[in-house]
Amino acid sequence: MKTQELFLKAIRNKIPKSVSLIDEIAAVLEISYDASHRRISQKSKFSIDETVKLADHYSISLDKLFSKKEKVIVEKTIEITTMKDMLLYFKSSAEQIEILTKNTGTTLFYSAKDIPLFYFMDGTILSKFKAFVWLNLLNNEQKKVSFENFVIEESFSEYMQKLKKVYENTIVNEIWNDTTINSSLQQILYFYEAGLLKLNSANALLKDLKRIINVIQEKCNNPSNNFSIYYNELILLNNNMLIETEEKLTMFVPYTLLGYFITDNEESCKNVHQFFKQQIINSKPLRQSGIKEQNLFFNRTIRKIDYYAEKINSQVDLHF
């Protein structure tokens, strides 16, 4: 199908069958009946300005209409190198996810390669530490101040709380494995060994990490919430996130530490949705599992935290 024919078909699908397409085009473009007829019969072409005007009037995505199936149009989150960038990132993320999840029945799927950032939104020491880590890893020119001297703006907590509220009002399906906690533990160890994190802070962070694990286990056993966590032993997770609403699917694909590509490409999102469902089938549902299965998973995680606590505290002499 030729480009103009495809475009006209998309416009026809937007108007009632009883309405004349020639009259419609003439009215929108403010041209004569004969000029509109020549475009409908494809004796003349739409100009670029006319195409954009029609696409805007009928809410037709030219990217979706003309791009090849193997190409996906994406938007991306902003690049983060400063605290100001990070505040803008969380502000825009909170606003975008809030719009996507405004209706009841919205479902969020998360492939948790790392602990989802929604758990670091309580204004605790771990919330501050994550911001400290993100800025250090995303900006090579970041001044190497210690964690204890790192200052975070008050509005950061405001945006984090908004994201947390959205998350808690959504049906959530998280997929974890035994490595999900690893990066948080390794970050605490790294900054302690680098001399940018004091021993008492490191121990407080590990204690807060235990608190998060306990919160998750409690959520597993709360029948009144919309939370499910699945333990998958078969595949590597990737921090992909998918939001399912009645209207559409929207996919978030990580490309840097906090950066995401975002798309609602129908075919791609359907494929990812099916993949998430397949992962869930091949995972152990910890919420529905018996206490033994739950304890096996959560106790392994707690023991890993204890191992890092022992490793850090055994190095005390090295810092004197």
Disulfide bonds with the S-S distance in Angstrom:
none
